Each structure stands twice: as C-alpha cells, then as structure tokens.
C-alpha cells in the first residue's frame, strides 16, 4: 500500500506545543487564543512535524504520514530542506544587496515565496515562470 497519508487542516493563529513531559497534552498542538483550536495528534513525532510546518507560517490542508516513524523521517527531511533553503536565500541576499536592511527584506520575501509559492500576479510572464523553475531546482 505504499506510504499511507492522512489529511490535517492547520488553522490560523499562533502555534504552540506543550513540552514532551506534559502528561496529558504532549501530543496536542494549539493554535490561537481565547479559545484556542487544538489538534490532538497520534504521536509526539506527528505533533512535532505539524509544529514545524506551522512555524513556517503555512496554514491550510496538509497530507502527512500516518506512522510515527514516517512523521519522524519527514520532520527530519523538512528541517534539513528548510535549513539548506534558508542558508541559500541568505547567501543570495548577501551577494546581491548592499545594505543589511535590503538583505533582510529580500530574505523575507524569498522565504515567503519558498513556503507559499510566488504570488500569481508575478507568474504571468514566461520569464518569471522560468526564473521560478530555476529557483526551485537550486533549492532542491
């Protein structure tokens, strides 16, 4: 059957996960406040994976592995990819922008695009689509 997946909807709001030592809530992720929405996960590995995804700013539907081991492996792959991408984005900004302020702005925009994709209004021309494809290849 391959790798079974389940769908989870990440709601809006600030995300938090109680410590692993918390007896009753170690696998519950909370979003927002007053009242907070919660997702009760099947394992701590699943909760940590969803927390890592939510901390990037992504909200909405997501497919994740159903097994604890699958969640643990995907979490590690995600962390590795995010670390490499962030370093590459910061390097690009340092090489192409003079001031630290401009570098920070470039990093913020490229990071958002990396997580959420390039806005549709910037994808109209073939040139922008070609650049996006090249950027995706570099980051992978």
C-alpha positions, -999 to 999 in steps of 0.1 A, spaced: 0 0 0 30 23 0 31 52 24 -4 58 39 -12 95 44 -38 114 64 -50 150 58 -48 176 86 -60 212 84 -37 237 101 -59 265 114 -49 302 117 -33 316 149 -1 314 168 10 278 173 23 262 204 31 227 216 34 218 253 66 201 264 71 164 258 70 158 296 34 172 298 14 142 308 -19 149 291 -11 173 263 23 162 249 7 153 215 -17 183 213 -10 214 192 -28 246 200 -35 274 175 -46 309 186 -60 320 219 -94 326 236 -104 299 228 -75 281 211 -82 255 184 -64 222 191 -52 192 171 -47 160 190 -20 140 172 -14 103 172 22 107 184 47 132 196 65 128 163 34 138 144 29 168 167 65 180 162 61 176 124 29 197 123 45 222 146 75 226 123 52 231 93 30 256 112 61 275 124 69 282 87 37 302 85 18 276 64 -19 272 72 -44 250 55 -47 214 44 -16 192 45 -10 155 40 13 137 65 23 101 71 1 80 94 30 63 112 52 77 139 84 67 120 71 83 88 64 115 107 99 114 123 116 109 89 95 136 71 102 160 100 140 155 96 138 159 58 118 191 63 142 205 88 172 197 65 155 213 35 144 244 54 179 248 68 195 245 33 170 268 17 174 295 44 211 294 41 209 296 3 184 325 4 206 344 29 236 339 7 218 352 -24 207 383 -5 242 390 8 256 386 -27 230 409 -44 221 436 -19 243 461 -3 226 471 29 216 448 57 181 463 57 177 454 20 192 419 26 166 413 53 138 424 31 150 401 3 153 372 27 118 378 40 103 379 5 121 349 -8 114 329 23 77 336 20 78 326 -17 97 294 -8 70 284 18 38 297 0 49 299 -37 53 330 -58 22 352 -60 0 346 -91 4 382 -103 41 377 -106 37 345 -126 21 360 -157 52 362 -179 71 332 -192 103 348 -179 91 348 -143 79 312 -147 114 302 -160 131 320 -130 108 303 -106 116 269 -121 153 276 -118 150 288 -82 131 256 -73 159 235 -89 186 253 -70 168 250 -36 161 212 -41 
